[in-house]
Each structure stands twice: as C-alpha cells, then as structure tokens.
Amino acid sequence: MKVTVVGAGAVGASCAEYIAMKDFASEVVLLDIKEGFAEGKAMDLMQTASLNGFDTTITGTTNDYSKTANSDIVVITSGIPRKPGMTREELIGINAGIVKTVSQNLLEHSPNTIVIVVSNPMDTMTYLVHKTTGLPKNRIIGMGGALDSARFKYRLAEALGAPISDVDGMVIGGHSDKGMVPLINHAARNSVKVSEFLSPERMQQVVEDTKVGGATLTKLLGTSAWYAPGAAVSGLVQAIAMDLKKIYPCSALLEGEYGLNDLCIGVPVVLGRNGLEKIVEIELSEAEQAKMVESAEGVKKTNGLLNT
C-alpha cells in the first residue's frame, strides 16, 4: 500500500506521521515545492520509526511526481491560507490553480488512485477535482466532516464529563463555521441520547463551540491546527487501505441524496477499498434539513467563484 501526501507543511507532515504510526502502509511519499523541505520532514519522521515501532518507509521529494507513481491513495493538503488584504475570490483562485495542477500531476502517474482533498475551501476544492479530472465519484473524497465530527465529540465529552470513547456524534454539511450542521439530537453517550444528560442550553453551546472549532484554534495558535486534521486524514486512509467499511462524514458529490445536486458537501459515507462505497442517507428533522439546504447554498455560492 503506497500513499502520497502533497504538501509537507504541518498538516501534511502530521498526515504522514499518523499514517506511518498506524503501520498499515508500506510506503508514504511526502511531496512539496520547497526545495529539501519534504526530504527533511521525511528524514525526521523516519528517525522516529525505531522509537514509535513502525516499519512504513517515508520518503520526501521536491516536486518530482514520478516518485508518487502507483500510489493507491493520494492526499492533497497544498494551498495557501488567506492573508491580510486578500479577497475570498483571490484565495479561491490561487488554491484552485494549485489543486487543479496537483491533481492532474498525481493522476498522470497514478491513474487508478483514490484522492482525499484537505485543501481549503475544502468542499469547493473537492468539487473542483470532480469537475477537472473526470474521476468516478467514489474516488474523490473531502476530509472535512471527519475532522468536524472529532471536534464535536471532544466538545460533547467535555460537556458530559465523560470519556470520549463513550461519546458518539456526527457533523454534516459544509466545512465552514456557518455551514456545519452538528447533529446534536442524534448524539449519544453509550447509546443514550445526550439530551438525557444535558440541558437544551448546554447542548446548543456544544453546537456553537463545534462550529467555531477551527477559528478557536487559529486564534490560540496564530495558525491553522494540524494534529486533528492529520489524524482525521489518517483515519480515512486506513479505512480505505484496510477495507474497513467504516462510516465517516466526508465531502461527497451528491446527485439527489438529501435532496441536493451538483455539489460536494459533508454526509455520512461508507469507506472501503473502492473509496467512497456508499452514501448513507439518514433521516433528518425539518430543522436539520433546512440547515443542510442553507449550508448547501453557501457551498454553491463559493463554488460559483471557481473558474474551472
């Protein structure tokens, strides 16, 4: 099993580290445009192998896509953060160009690969990969919902005073502060609905804290988070590589599911060796469906800024 991660920054390196530590891949390739950067990250990570007990080989390369050939799964983390004075249109234009070029280069060397998109705005970049590569929908997956759901479970465990292994919850919708739809009424502690333990006010606070999870960390760190995004990606990669048939919320191309069409947005999916093997349609309340439609409108508005 060979996995390529494009972008050797904090998120990309964390992806490589967690994938290697789970020890299910034979090889992880880190690729970056900065001379020597991916090579250095790979060497540093390989020097942890004996300490962390993994046999995965991690190699780095500077923009040489031939080293990524025959990858089973590729992860795209590359792109730039929004800078002061930069418009949303400018950010999307720059990142769209990067993601489009990266995906084309990857597919030239690994035409049968499965693509996981992490670059932001994630739902729009996932949609771009669909529109520009022509790959079947099962082979393009956006990471966002898996990360948002992990943050949701963290906040639920915090509110419940419970071990996080006792908690289950899911976030669907767009991967943005306004677009997330944390399914609080479906959340449970060891199969008991959280409404049995928490007041409506506390439940709503959990929802709001989840929705600003990324912004909260950016404010504290001065940059985007990397540990949880890396772990989320590694979970998706492992589910695909080991054919686990696990359900994760991921950004998927919808063609009528949830009453939505022609966009990528977070919904529960089954992940296995063929990538996205099934979109799971769960029953939503009227309020949840309305929020999902509102989220979809926001995603489509952002998609409209693409010049594919």
N, C-alpha and C positions, 0 to 999 in steps of 0.2 A: 504494500500500500504506500503510494507516494502522494504527498500533499505539498502544494506550493502556497506560500503566503507572500503576496505582493505588498510591499511596504514594511520596512523593518523598524519603524518607529515604536513607540511604547505599546500600542495596541497590537501591531503585527508581531513584535517580539514576544509579547505575552501569549498570543495565539500559539506561536511555535513552542514556547516553553510548556504550556499546559498540554498540548498535543503530545509532545515528547514524554512528559512525565506520566501520561496515561499508558504509554508504551504499546500502542496498537499499530503504529505506523512504522514502516521500515525506514522511511526517509522523509525529511521535511526540508524543503528548499525555501530560503528567505531571499527575496529579490528587492533591490532598492536602486534608485537612480543616483544616490550619493556614493561617490567612489569609496570603496572599502567599508562602508557602513554595515551592510548586510553581512559581509565576511567577518567583521569584528563581532557583531552580535552573535553570529553562529558559533564562532570560536569560544566566546564567553559561555554560551549555553552548553556547548559540548564539554567544557571543563567542569560542568556540574553533573555530568552523566554518572560518574562513579559515586558521587555523593548522594544523588537522588535515585539511583538504581534504575536507569533506563538504558535501552540499547538502540533506540532510534538514532539514526545519523542525521545531524543538522548541518546543512551546508549553506553558504551565502554566495550571492553573485551580484555584480553591478550591472544591471540592465541587460544581462545575457539570457534571453528567453530560451535559448537552446538547452540550458541547464534544467529547465522546467519540463522538458519533453516527457510525455507519457504520464503526466500527473493524473491520478484518479479523482482528486478533488483540488480545486484552487480557491483561495480566499483573497478577495480584493479589499484591502484596507486603505489603499492610496488615495490621496486627495489633500486639500489644504483646509485649515479652519478659517472661518470668517474673520477678517482683520478689520480693525477700526477704519471707518470710512468706506468699506466695501459694501456694495449693494447685494441684496439676495440674488439678483439676476447675474451679477458678476461671479459670485461664488458658484452658483449652479453651472454657469457657462464654463468656468475653469475646471471644476470637478468632473463635469460631463465629458469634457475633452480627454481628461486623464483616464477615466473609467472606460470610455469607448476604446481608446488606444490600447490600454492594458488588456481588456477582454479579447480584443482581436489578436494581439500578440500571443496571448495564452492559448487561444483556440488553434492558432496556426501550428503549435507544437503538441497540443493535447486536445484533438478534436472531439474526443469522447468524454471529456471531463465533466464534472458537476461543479457549478460555480456558486460560491457563497459571497454575497455582497455585504460589506460593512460600511463602505464609504458613504458619507452624508451629502445631501439628504437621502437617507437610505432607501426609502420606498421609491423615490424618483429614480435613483441610480439603478435599483433593481429593475424597474420598468424600462429604463434605457437599455440595459443589457438584453432584455427580451426583444426590444424593437430593433436593435442593431446587429444582433447575432443570428437570429432565427432559430435558436435552440428550442427544443421542446420544453414546455413549461415545467416539467418535473426536474429539469437540470439547472434551474436558476432559483436561488433561494436568498431572501434577505434576512439578515440576522436579528433585526431589532426586537421583535416580540419576546424572544428568549431572554434577552437582557432585561427588558422592561418587567417581565414576569419575575425574574430573580429579585429585582428591586422591590416589587410588590410583596413577595414573600418575606423579604427582610423587614419591611415595614409592618406586615401582619404579625410576624413573630415578636417584634418589638412591642406592638400594642397589646398582644395577648400575654406577654411574659412567658412565651412558650419556646421550646427548642424548635429550630427552623425545620427539622426533619418531621415535625408534627403538622406542618402547615402546607396547604396546597392552595394555589391561586393562579390566575391567568390574566394577562393583559392582551387585548386585541386592538385593532385599529392602527392608525398611523404612528410612526416612531417620532413623535414630537410632543412637546408639553401640552399643546392644545388637542392633539389628535388621539392620544392614548385613551383607551376605554378599559380601565381596570374592572374586572367582573367581580365586584365586591359581594354581590348576592350569591355568587357561585362559590366563593372562597370558603374553605373549611379547615378546621383543626381536627385531624384524625377522623374525618368523615362527618364531624358535627359542624354545622354552619357557624361561621364566626358571629353571626347575629345573636347566637345564644350566649356569647361572652362579652360582646362589645356593644356600646350604645350607638344609635344612629349617628350621633355627632362624632364619635371616635372613629367609626367606620368611614365617614366622609373625610376625616382628617388623613386617614391612611391613603385614601384615593388621591387626595391633593398632594400629599408628600411623595407618592409614587410618580405622579405626573411631572413633578419638577425634580425628579431624582438626578438626572444628568446635569441640570442647571445648578443644583445644590453643590454637586461635586466640583463643577467648574469654578464656582465661586470660592470654594475652600482651597482647591488645588492650584487655581490660576491657569488650569488647562483641563482638557477632557480626561475622563477616567480611562484606565487601561486594564486593571486586573479583572473586573467583572466582564467587560466586553471580551477580553481574551478567553475567559473561562466559558462564556456563552458560546463563542465560536467553537471551542474545543468540544463542547457537548454535542453540537450539531454534526461536526466532522466525525466524531466517534459513533454517533447513531447511524450515520450513512456507512462508514467504513466497516462496521461490525454488523450491519443489517439488523439493528435492534428493534425496528418498528416502533420507536418511541414517538410520543406526541409532544411536539413543541409548537408554540405560536411563532410563526415565521411570516415574512412578507412574501406572498404568493400572488401570481397572476390570476385574477378572478374572471370567470366567464359565466356569470349568472349566480354564483354562490353568494349567499347573503343578500341577494337582490342587487348585486354590484357587477359592473362590467368594465373591462379595458383599463384596469389599474392594478398595481401591486400594493397590498396592504396586509397588515398582520391578522392572521387567522390560524386556528389550530390545524396542524398538519401531521401526518404520519411520515416519519423519516426512516428510510431503509436504503438498501444497496442501490436502488434506482433513483435515489434522491427523494424528491417530494412525491411520495407514493399515493397519498390521498389527502384531500382537503376535508376536514371534519366540520360539518355544519351542526352547531349546537343551537338549541332554542334560546332566543334572546327575548327579553321583555320588550315592550313597546319603547320604554325609555332607553334601553340599551341599543335597540335597533336604530332609534333616532340619533343617538350619539355616534353610532357606526356610520350612518349616512352622512352626518355632519363631518366626521373625520375624513371620509372618502372625498367629500367636496374639497376639503383643504388639500388633500394629496393631489387631486386632479388639477387644482389651481397651480400647485408647484410644478406638476408635470407640464403644464402649459408654457412654462418658461424654458423648456428644453427646445433646442434647435437640432433635432435629430436628422 
